[in-house]
Structure formats: C-alpha cells, structure tokens
C-alpha cells in the first residue's frame, strides 16, 4: 500500500484499510448507491453491510469535493430493529454489485426519512 508523505509540516490523513490491509471498494459502493434512488435520504446515502452472522446499517456523508465519510450507524437509535435489517437483506434482489452490500428496504427507508428528510 502506498504511504502518504508529510507535506508542509502537516501530518497526512490516515487511509482506511480492512484488517487484511486491503482498501474497501468505496468507489463501487458509491456507484451502486448513486444508481439506487432510495439510498439518498437527507444528505446521506444508506445501505446495509452484512456477513454470515450480522448486519449493519451504514451511512455515507459527503464531506465536500471528493471526500466521503463512511460510518456504521446505531440502527436501534434510529428505530430500526435487527429484524428490519435482516428483512432488507432477505428481500434484496441483487441490485448492488459487491457481495455483502444491500439496499435498504422501503420500510427502513420510511423510518430514516422521518428522521432525516426536512
């Protein structure tokens, strides 16, 4: 992985990597979200990341320019249950190109719009 070099006395920003030192497929995730109209709620894009044991609600916030902040959201604080996430994953028709990434269901979308749409 290329190392960032220090310029003008400032420390370089960290690059996010996976535990196996690979970089997440951020560009592919964003392309999938741009093409799925239900993903944009307020000023954030939402999707579900899952593996064989767990599901997580994720949000991408545009930080300006080419900067995007990716975060895992505490879905319970947003009124979304584990069952809501699991149903979203089960009802996914394979819209996203990356395995383990799923669009939110209309039910989850509705709950998030109550909070984020103004």
C-alpha positions as CSV (number, residue, x, y, z in Angstrom):
1,X,0.0,0.0,0.0
2,X,1.4,3.4,-0.9
3,X,2.4,5.6,2.1
4,X,1.3,9.2,2.4
5,X,4.2,11.6,2.7
6,X,4.3,14.6,5.0
7,X,3.9,18.0,3.3
8,X,4.4,21.4,4.8
9,X,4.7,20.3,8.4
10,X,1.2,18.7,8.5
11,X,0.6,15.1,9.3
12,X,-1.0,13.2,6.4
13,X,-4.6,12.0,6.8
14,X,-4.9,8.3,7.6
15,X,-6.2,5.9,4.9
16,X,-8.8,3.4,5.9
17,X,-7.9,-0.2,5.3
18,X,-9.5,-3.5,6.1
19,X,-8.0,-5.9,8.6
20,X,-6.3,-7.8,5.8
21,X,-4.7,-4.5,4.6
22,X,-6.9,-4.2,1.5
23,X,-8.7,-1.0,0.8
24,X,-12.6,-1.1,0.9
25,X,-14.2,-0.7,-2.5
26,X,-15.5,2.8,-1.8
27,X,-15.9,3.8,-5.5
28,X,-18.0,0.7,-6.3
29,X,-20.2,1.3,-3.2
30,X,-20.8,4.9,-4.2
31,X,-21.6,3.9,-7.8
32,X,-24.2,1.4,-6.6
33,X,-25.8,3.9,-4.2
34,X,-26.0,6.6,-6.9
35,X,-28.0,4.2,-9.1
36,X,-30.4,3.3,-6.3
37,X,-32.8,6.2,-5.7
38,X,-34.0,5.0,-2.3
39,X,-30.5,5.2,-0.9
40,X,-30.3,9.0,-0.6
41,X,-32.1,10.2,2.5
42,X,-31.5,13.8,3.5
43,X,-27.9,14.4,2.6
44,X,-26.7,10.8,3.3
45,X,-26.6,7.6,1.4
46,X,-27.7,4.5,3.4
47,X,-27.1,0.8,2.8
48,X,-26.7,-2.4,4.7
49,X,-23.5,-4.4,5.0
50,X,-23.8,-8.0,6.1
51,X,-21.8,-11.1,6.6
52,X,-23.0,-14.6,7.6
53,X,-23.5,-13.6,11.2
54,X,-24.5,-9.9,11.4
55,X,-26.0,-6.9,9.6
56,X,-25.0,-3.3,10.0
57,X,-26.7,-0.1,8.8
58,X,-24.1,2.1,7.1
59,X,-24.2,5.7,6.0
60,X,-22.1,7.8,3.6
61,X,-21.9,11.5,4.2
62,X,-20.5,13.8,1.5
63,X,-17.7,15.9,3.1
64,X,-17.1,18.2,0.2
65,X,-15.1,17.6,-3.0
66,X,-14.1,14.0,-3.3
67,X,-14.3,13.4,0.4
68,X,-16.9,11.0,1.7
69,X,-17.2,9.8,5.3
70,X,-18.3,6.2,5.8
71,X,-19.8,5.1,9.1
72,X,-21.7,2.4,10.8
73,X,-24.9,3.8,12.2
74,X,-26.5,2.6,15.5
75,X,-29.7,1.4,13.9
76,X,-31.5,0.9,17.2
77,X,-31.2,4.6,18.0
78,X,-33.0,5.3,14.6
79,X,-35.9,3.0,15.5
80,X,-34.7,0.2,13.2
81,X,-34.6,-3.3,14.6
82,X,-32.3,-6.2,13.8
83,X,-35.3,-7.9,12.1
84,X,-35.8,-4.8,9.9
85,X,-32.2,-5.2,8.7
86,X,-32.5,-8.9,8.2
87,X,-35.7,-8.5,6.2
88,X,-33.9,-5.9,4.0
89,X,-31.1,-8.4,3.3
90,X,-33.6,-11.2,2.6
91,X,-35.6,-9.0,0.2
92,X,-32.6,-7.8,-1.8
93,X,-32.8,-8.7,-5.5
94,X,-29.0,-8.4,-6.0
95,X,-29.1,-4.7,-7.1
96,X,-25.6,-3.9,-5.7
97,X,-22.5,-5.4,-7.3
98,X,-20.5,-6.1,-4.2
99,X,-21.4,-9.2,-2.1
100,X,-22.5,-8.4,1.4
101,X,-23.8,-4.9,0.4
102,X,-27.6,-4.5,0.2
103,X,-30.0,-1.6,-0.3
104,X,-32.3,-0.6,2.5
105,X,-35.9,-1.8,2.3
106,X,-38.8,0.6,1.8
107,X,-39.7,0.0,5.5
108,X,-36.2,1.1,6.7
109,X,-36.2,3.9,4.2
110,X,-39.5,5.2,5.6
111,X,-38.2,5.2,9.1
112,X,-35.0,7.1,8.1
113,X,-36.9,9.7,6.1
114,X,-38.9,10.6,9.2
115,X,-35.6,11.5,10.9
116,X,-33.5,12.9,8.0
117,X,-35.9,14.5,5.5
118,X,-36.7,18.0,6.3
